[in-house]
């Protein structure tokens, strides 16, 4: 029963780890009566291709095409990505399966939270975390050339705050003008459209799948979407939304692994194997099922070599060894 700390001490061979993952996938499938696939990204390295994008469509198609039945569990671990790619994945899954559950044992943020909201249920533990669904855009400072990911909500809130301050006090224009000059006008429209798209998709998915047949489906979907799309009250886009909030406050359909000890143990073992593999290889994204399909998107590890520039000190001549003392 390997756990993460045991894998660090005794990682074993790659074939051994592969066989262990497949055995755990099959054991979980036998316990739940549903096939399960893995989609896990590497969070530990910056600037690697680990986000949800259109390159995920083919792996998801291959993973789901080979599993039996009309129900599916997806072990999901992702920092997020493109809403448009997420929409394509949801369409693919829903064309193939009548029931989809997302198993989040660590983190599913941003577009990955959106993806999780397209499920009929969530399978969660006390280590699970989702996040706000407001998208992030990659903004490039025209003066410094530096690119950073910025939540669209932060951009829009900042613009509205500047607009209100200038309206109340025209002299404030001089303070805000240097900041506003850094932003292209079309950026605000891009942010508004991206924000609207994420809300529209999540509300539609919640209403159509998790709350299907519920007389208050629209009301529930709207309330949950509003909560997930607003992070200003939680002061951070990256602050986690944990199982108790998702289950007790938002009233999402949650399978609580704390109430299923045997299944929790199997999922814990599987997650240890998946996390260890992704963290300790050059894997950006990892896809796997128990039916002979596995993909991984790799990244290149760049080594940084520090070069000391300056005068090279002259090489000193070798000193002769001192003579051995005579025995007394």
CORBEL-V151663 format. One record per residue. RES is the residue in one letter. SS is DSSP state (alpha for helix, beta for strand, coil for the rest). PHI is phi in degrees with one decimal (* if undefined). Layout:
BEGIN
res = [RES | RES]
ss = [SS | SS]
phi = [PHI | PHI]
END
This chain:
BEGIN
res = [X | X | X | X | X | X | X | X | X | X | X | X | X | X | X | X | X | X | X | X | X | X | X | X | X | X | X | X | X | X | X | X | X | X | X | X | X | X | X | X | X | X | X | X | X | X | X | X | X | X | X | X | X | X | X | X | X | X | X | X | X | X | X | X | X | X | X | X | X | X | X | X | X | X | X | X | X | X | X | X | X | X | X | X | X | X | X | X | X | X | X | X | X | X | X | X | X | X | X | X | X | X | X | X | X | X | X | X | X | X | X | X | X | X | X | X | X | X | X | X | X | X | X | X | X | X | X | X | X | X | X | X | X | X | X | X | X | X | X | X | X | X | X | X | X | X | X | X | X | X | X | X | X | X | X | X | X | X | X | X | X | X | X | X | X | X | X | X | X | X | X | X | X | X | X | X | X | X | X | X | X | X | X | X | X | X | X | X | X | X | X | X | X | X | X | X | X | X | X | X | X | X | X | X | X | X | X | X | X | X | X | X | X | X | X | X | X | X | X | X | X | X | X | X | X | X | X | X | X | X | X | X | X | X | X | X | X | X | X | X | X | X | X | X | X | X | X | X | X | X | X | X | X | X | X | X | X | X | X | X | X | X | X | X | X | X | X | X | X | X | X | X | X | X | X | X | X | X | X | X | X | X | X | X | X | X | X | X | X | X | X | X | X | X | X | X | X | X | X | X | X | X | X | X | X | X | X | X | X | X | X | X | X | X | X | X | X | X | X | X | X | X | X | X | X | X | X | X]
ss = [coil | coil | coil | alpha | alpha | alpha | alpha | alpha | alpha | coil | coil | coil | coil | alpha | alpha | alpha | alpha | alpha | alpha | alpha | alpha | alpha | alpha | alpha | alpha | alpha | alpha | alpha | alpha | alpha | alpha | alpha | coil | coil | beta | beta | beta | beta | beta | beta | beta | coil | coil | coil | coil | coil | coil | coil | coil | coil | coil | beta | coil | coil | coil | alpha | alpha | alpha | alpha | alpha | alpha | alpha | alpha | alpha | alpha | coil | coil | coil | coil | coil | beta | beta | beta | beta | beta | beta | beta | beta | coil | coil | beta | coil | alpha | alpha | alpha | alpha | alpha | alpha | alpha | alpha | alpha | alpha | alpha | alpha | alpha | alpha | coil | coil | beta | beta | beta | beta | beta | beta | coil | coil | beta | beta | coil | coil | alpha | alpha | alpha | alpha | alpha | alpha | coil | coil | coil | coil | beta | beta | beta | beta | coil | coil | coil | coil | beta | beta | coil | coil | coil | coil | coil | beta | beta | beta | beta | beta | coil | coil | coil | coil | coil | coil | beta | beta | beta | beta | beta | alpha | alpha | alpha | alpha | alpha | alpha | alpha | alpha | alpha | alpha | alpha | alpha | alpha | alpha | alpha | alpha | alpha | coil | alpha | alpha | alpha | alpha | alpha | alpha | alpha | alpha | alpha | alpha | alpha | coil | coil | coil | coil | alpha | alpha | alpha | alpha | alpha | alpha | alpha | alpha | alpha | alpha | alpha | alpha | alpha | alpha | alpha | alpha | alpha | alpha | alpha | alpha | alpha | alpha | alpha | alpha | alpha | alpha | coil | coil | coil | coil | coil | coil | alpha | alpha | alpha | alpha | alpha | alpha | alpha | alpha | alpha | alpha | alpha | alpha | coil | coil | coil | alpha | alpha | alpha | coil | coil | coil | coil | coil | coil | beta | coil | alpha | alpha | alpha | alpha | alpha | alpha | alpha | coil | coil | coil | coil | beta | beta | beta | alpha | alpha | alpha | coil | alpha | alpha | alpha | alpha | alpha | alpha | alpha | alpha | alpha | alpha | alpha | alpha | alpha | alpha | alpha | alpha | alpha | alpha | alpha | coil | coil | coil | beta | beta | beta | beta | beta | beta | coil | coil | coil | coil | coil | beta | beta | beta | beta | beta | coil | coil | coil | coil | coil | coil | coil | coil | coil | coil | coil | coil | coil | coil | coil | coil | coil | coil | coil | coil | coil | coil | coil | coil | coil | coil | coil | coil | coil | coil]
phi = [* | -67.7 | -114.3 | -59.2 | -65.3 | -72.5 | -68.1 | -63.6 | -76.0 | -135.8 | -67.5 | 72.1 | -95.6 | -58.8 | -64.7 | -62.2 | -67.3 | -61.0 | -62.3 | -67.1 | -61.4 | -63.5 | -62.0 | -68.8 | -58.3 | -68.4 | -65.1 | -65.9 | -61.4 | -65.9 | -73.0 | -95.5 | 74.7 | -135.1 | -67.7 | -134.5 | -125.3 | -112.8 | -134.1 | -132.4 | -112.8 | -90.1 | -93.6 | -87.8 | -125.5 | -75.2 | 59.1 | -117.6 | -77.9 | -107.0 | -92.6 | -67.6 | -148.4 | -69.4 | -71.9 | -81.8 | -64.2 | -64.3 | -57.6 | -62.9 | -62.9 | -65.8 | -59.1 | -82.3 | -69.6 | -95.1 | -92.4 | -83.6 | 82.2 | -115.7 | -126.1 | -150.7 | -108.6 | -125.9 | -77.1 | -115.4 | -146.5 | -158.5 | -80.4 | 113.0 | 162.7 | -87.2 | -63.4 | -65.4 | -68.2 | -60.5 | -62.1 | -65.2 | -65.8 | -61.5 | -61.3 | -62.9 | -65.8 | -75.3 | -74.3 | -103.5 | -125.3 | -86.8 | -136.8 | -131.1 | -120.6 | -108.4 | -99.9 | -114.7 | -102.2 | -137.7 | -143.2 | -142.1 | -110.5 | 53.3 | -64.7 | -71.0 | -64.0 | -56.9 | -59.6 | -62.3 | -71.6 | -88.3 | -85.2 | -77.0 | -147.4 | -114.4 | -109.5 | -132.9 | -131.7 | -74.3 | -95.5 | -78.4 | -148.1 | -108.5 | -147.0 | -62.0 | -99.8 | -65.1 | -67.7 | -113.9 | -113.8 | -89.6 | -105.3 | -110.9 | -66.8 | -64.9 | -89.4 | -96.9 | 79.3 | -77.4 | -106.9 | -137.9 | -88.1 | -124.4 | -60.5 | -59.3 | -62.6 | -66.0 | -64.5 | -67.0 | -64.0 | -63.9 | -66.1 | -65.9 | -63.3 | -63.0 | -62.3 | -67.0 | -65.3 | -67.8 | -64.6 | -74.4 | -140.8 | -56.2 | -66.0 | -70.9 | -57.8 | -63.8 | -76.4 | -85.0 | -57.7 | -60.9 | -73.0 | -67.8 | -65.4 | -78.0 | -108.9 | -77.3 | -62.5 | -69.8 | -61.2 | -67.5 | -67.8 | -60.5 | -63.0 | -63.7 | -66.4 | -64.8 | -63.4 | -65.6 | -62.8 | -62.4 | -65.4 | -63.2 | -65.6 | -64.8 | -61.2 | -63.7 | -67.3 | -60.3 | -66.9 | -83.7 | -119.3 | -63.8 | -111.0 | -59.4 | 85.0 | -81.0 | -62.3 | -106.9 | -58.0 | -63.7 | -63.9 | -64.7 | -62.5 | -66.0 | -63.1 | -68.9 | -61.7 | -62.2 | -63.9 | -70.1 | -93.1 | -122.1 | -107.6 | -64.3 | -69.6 | -95.5 | 70.1 | -156.0 | -67.4 | -92.8 | -70.1 | -74.5 | -107.7 | -98.6 | -58.7 | -65.6 | -66.7 | -65.5 | -84.6 | -95.3 | -91.6 | -81.4 | 62.4 | -73.4 | -80.0 | -121.2 | -90.8 | -91.6 | -67.1 | -65.3 | -102.8 | -137.4 | -59.5 | -66.3 | -66.6 | -59.9 | -64.4 | -66.4 | -64.7 | -62.1 | -66.2 | -62.0 | -64.5 | -59.4 | -65.9 | -66.7 | -62.2 | -62.1 | -63.3 | -66.6 | -71.1 | -110.1 | -133.4 | -84.3 | -100.7 | -89.5 | -141.8 | -133.5 | -126.4 | -160.5 | -136.7 | -92.9 | -119.4 | 88.5 | -115.8 | -152.1 | -131.9 | -147.1 | -94.0 | -99.3 | -128.5 | -94.7 | -83.7 | -98.0 | -92.5 | -98.2 | -111.5 | -86.3 | -106.7 | -95.7 | -98.4 | 150.6 | -63.6 | -91.3 | -64.9 | -62.9 | -72.5 | -83.5 | -65.4 | -65.3 | -89.6 | -66.6 | -69.5 | -66.8 | -65.7 | -66.5 | -66.5 | -73.7 | -63.9 | -72.4]
END
